[in-house]
């Protein structure tokens, strides 16, 4: 399988500039990998590198665009230090994206920034929620009508432990493989889900197909084991960027990661025809939103 990783030599968050080849690779579902673009922790932030920072029954810590911090166990000083660390990562991650992809800037919508101090290997989840299984991201309760999910990750592990991913085949190949197994879209069922408040808005056929692909990939144990894939250990101190709704991926191990999600309308890409919405519309022969 052709590598889905594009390694880039950038050591300064503020020095990113657009490059046609990088942009085309990202919009084709590849992962942009920056091995020397580390997120520097301040001395007072090193005490935040413990899973005990998580509040009870919480998987991740998050900081929203308004500055509201959720998921932290600790006094006001701990809360303040955590918010400052996560907020600084958000500023650097968005600066990186604005530099790499300036055409996106006016259309980007900022999602909460997360800090994940828990160890991936010890998480116990249902098969649908298990991110150790190869998948593309899709939201069961939040239809997005083809809006893109752009993510910036950094491995902040203090002990040099990598965050290990598996990265799979291109999205169109995945779609061609699994679309024949997909259940047909039902508008009345989508209306029922909305009226029962299972979904926040009416689930479009696009959102239905993305969820079906997500579930079909995770349910196919032979594909998980033997499907085309490469194992990628992202070292401590590295950064990587991808469209997680398009990049087939699984998170196998690691601890202490920060992540920034940004949403982008598919029409505002450099090449809208490379989006999952365009690919699925082409493969099904109809409008999906």
Number of C-alpha atoms within 10 A of each C-alpha: 9 10 12 22 18 16 13 14 10 17 14 13 17 16 11 16 13 14 10 11 10 18 17 14 16 22 23 22 24 27 22 21 20 20 19 16 18 19 22 12 15 10 7 11 14 10 12 19 18 14 16 13 21 21 15 10 7 12 15 20 23 25 22 17 14 7 14 10 20 17 19 21 16 14 8 9 9 17 17 12 16 24 22 15 19 23 21 14 24 24 12 17 27 20 18 20 24 19 18 20 19 13 15 18 16 10 15 18 14 16 17 20 25 24 26 23 23 21 16 18 12 8 11 9 10 7 12 14 11 16 20 21 25 29 30 24 19 22 14 15 16 14 21 20 18 21 18 24 21 22 20 24 22 27 25 28 19 13 8 11 18 20 24 19 21 20 23 26 21 19 22 17 10 19 19 13 13 17 18 8 11 16 10 11 17 13 13 10 12 19 16 15 17 16 13 10 12 15 18 14 16 23 26 20 20 22 25 23 22 27 20 20 23 22 21 19 24 23 16 14 13 10 15 19 11 8 15 14 23 17 14 16 16 21 20 24 20 21 25 21 23 23 26 21 24 29 25 25 23 22 21 20 16 24 24 23 21 25 22 25 23 20 18 19 18 21 16 16 18 15 13 15 16 19 25 25 25 19 17 21 17 13 13 11 9 10 12 19 13
